[in-house]
Amino acid sequence: MAIYGYARVSTLGQELKEQKSLLKKNGAEVIFSEKMSATNRSGRNELKKLLELIKPGDIVLVKKIDRLARSIRDLRMIVDEIIEKGSSVIFIEDKMEFNGSEKSSPLQTMMLNMLGSFAEFERDLIVTRTQEGKAYAKKTNKNYSEGRPKAKLTPRKMEAYNKLMSGKSYKQVSKETEFSKSTLQRIKRQVLEEMENKE
């Protein structure tokens, strides 16, 4: 009998270290881990390796149900595959075990579906709140923009902008300032946007 662990992070703020520590503490000998946010099994190579490796009597440890799957359909498929191989899966924090050596009870099956539904609801709630937050920020902050913040307009950039405004070509200004043409175009666009916002 072998005890395996499976860990997965789905957002940038999450860390594998905590999951691995919990899995080891509960007896995991080998841990398969993935740093990705996949909505289904495609692309989850470590999970594929784990499912190919397990044998009758083996145990798969997972921190929580939502670390194994992000939809009820995938959750049922993965758990069923583990059970069909005669292995067991234990969700540590959910305090749920599905044993391949004996048939899961109707109550456990119902609980699996319920917990999967709650995990799905929680994710949808987070997405909704994030979208609402962005919409509010756009409405109340005219300088709000998604992605990286714009670079500051330094005196050197303003000098380049003034050269362009004096009638010099991009090629001339690029040679004098060592800014590329695309950078000069961005500088010009940024200056004009900031002037427009101040009006």
C-alpha positions in Angstrom: 0.0 0.0 0.0 1.3 3.5 -0.9 0.1 6.8 0.3 0.1 9.6 -2.2 -0.7 13.3 -1.9 -2.1 15.7 -4.5 -1.8 19.5 -4.2 -2.9 22.2 -6.6 -2.9 26.0 -6.5 -5.4 27.8 -8.6 -4.6 31.5 -7.9 -1.4 33.5 -7.6 -2.0 34.2 -3.9 -2.1 30.5 -3.0 1.0 28.5 -2.1 1.8 24.8 -2.4 4.0 24.8 0.7 1.0 24.7 3.1 -0.8 21.9 1.2 2.4 19.8 1.0 3.1 20.2 4.7 -0.5 19.1 5.5 -0.2 16.1 3.2 3.1 15.0 4.7 1.8 15.4 8.2 -1.0 13.0 7.3 1.3 10.3 5.9 1.8 11.2 2.2 5.0 9.5 0.9 5.0 11.0 -2.6 3.3 14.3 -3.5 2.1 15.3 -6.9 1.7 19.1 -7.2 0.5 21.5 -9.9 0.7 25.3 -10.1 -2.2 26.1 -12.4 -5.8 27.0 -12.6 -7.4 24.4 -14.8 -11.2 24.3 -15.0 -11.0 20.6 -16.1 -8.6 17.7 -16.2 -7.0 18.7 -19.5 -3.5 20.0 -19.0 -3.2 18.6 -15.4 -0.2 16.3 -16.1 0.6 15.6 -12.4 -3.0 14.4 -11.8 -2.8 12.1 -14.9 0.5 10.6 -13.6 -1.1 10.0 -10.2 -4.2 8.3 -11.6 -2.0 6.1 -13.8 0.2 5.1 -10.9 -2.3 4.2 -8.1 -3.0 0.5 -7.4 -5.6 -1.4 -5.3 -5.1 -0.5 -1.6 -3.4 2.8 -2.3 -4.5 6.0 -0.7 -4.7 9.5 -2.2 -4.7 12.4 0.2 -6.1 15.8 -0.8 -6.4 18.9 1.4 -9.9 19.8 0.2 -12.4 18.8 -2.5 -11.8 22.0 -4.6 -8.1 21.1 -4.8 -8.9 18.0 -6.8 -11.6 19.4 -9.1 -13.5 22.6 -9.9 -16.7 21.1 -11.1 -19.0 18.4 -9.8 -18.7 16.5 -13.1 -14.9 16.3 -12.9 -15.0 15.6 -9.2 -17.3 12.6 -9.7 -15.2 11.3 -12.7 -11.9 11.5 -10.7 -13.2 10.0 -7.5 -15.0 7.2 -9.5 -11.7 6.5 -11.3 -9.8 6.2 -8.0 -12.4 4.0 -6.5 -12.6 1.7 -9.6 -8.9 1.1 -9.3 -9.5 -0.2 -5.7 -7.8 2.9 -4.2 -9.2 5.4 -1.7 -9.3 9.1 -1.6 -9.4 11.2 1.6 -10.2 14.9 1.7 -8.5 15.9 4.9 -10.2 19.2 5.8 -13.6 18.1 4.5 -13.3 14.9 6.7 -14.5 12.8 3.8 -13.2 9.4 2.7 -14.2 7.4 -0.4 -12.9 3.8 -0.1 -12.3 1.7 -3.2 -12.4 -1.5 -1.2 -16.0 -1.0 -0.3 -19.0 0.7 -1.9 -19.5 4.3 -1.0 -22.7 4.9 0.9 -25.5 7.0 -0.7 -24.9 9.5 2.1 -21.3 9.9 1.1 -22.2 10.3 -2.5 -24.7 13.0 -1.6 -22.1 14.7 0.6 -19.6 14.7 -2.3 -22.1 16.4 -4.6 -23.0 18.9 -1.9 -19.4 19.8 -1.1 -18.6 20.1 -4.8 -21.6 22.5 -5.2 -20.4 24.7 -2.3 -16.9 24.9 -3.8 -18.4 25.9 -7.2 -20.7 28.5 -5.6 -17.7 30.0 -3.6 -15.6 30.3 -6.8 -18.6 32.0 -8.7 -19.0 34.4 -5.7 -15.4 35.4 -5.8 -15.5 36.0 -9.6 -18.7 38.1 -9.2 -17.2 40.2 -6.4 -14.0 40.8 -8.4 -16.0 41.9 -11.4 -18.2 44.2 -9.3 -15.1 45.7 -7.7 -13.5 46.4 -11.1 -16.8 48.0 -12.3 -17.0 50.2 -9.2 -13.3 51.2 -9.5 -13.8 52.2 -13.2 -16.9 54.2 -12.3 -15.4 56.1 -9.4 -11.7 56.4 -10.4 -11.1 58.0 -13.8 -7.4 56.9 -13.6 -8.3 53.2 -13.0 -6.9 50.8 -15.5 -6.5 47.0 -15.4 -3.1 45.5 -15.7 0.2 47.1 -15.0 0.1 50.8 -13.9 1.4 53.3 -16.4 5.0 54.4 -16.2 5.6 57.9 -14.8 6.3 60.7 -17.1 9.9 61.6 -16.3 11.6 64.9 -17.3 13.4 62.9 -20.0 10.2 61.6 -21.4 8.7 65.1 -21.4 11.8 66.4 -23.2 11.2 63.8 -25.9 7.5 64.8 -26.1 8.4 68.4 -26.5 10.8 67.6 -29.3 8.0 65.8 -31.2 5.7 68.7 -30.7 8.3 71.1 -32.1 8.0 69.3 -35.4 10.9 66.8 -35.3 10.3 63.4 -36.7 10.1 60.2 -34.7 13.4 59.1 -36.3 15.1 62.3 -35.3 13.8 62.2 -31.7 14.6 58.5 -31.4 18.2 59.2 -32.4 18.5 62.1 -29.9 16.8 60.5 -26.9 17.5 56.8 -27.6 13.8 56.0 -27.2 12.3 53.6 -29.7 9.6 54.8 -32.0 7.0 52.7 -30.2 8.1 54.1 -26.8 7.8 57.7 -28.2 4.3 56.9 -29.4 3.3 55.7 -26.0 4.8 58.8 -24.3 2.9 61.1 -26.7 -0.3 59.1 -26.1 0.2 59.2 -22.3 0.9 62.9 -22.2 -2.2 63.7 -24.3 -4.4 61.4 -22.1 -3.2 63.1 -18.9 -3.8 66.5 -20.4 -7.3 65.5 -21.4 -8.0 64.1 -17.9 -7.0 67.4 -16.3 -9.4 69.4 -18.4 
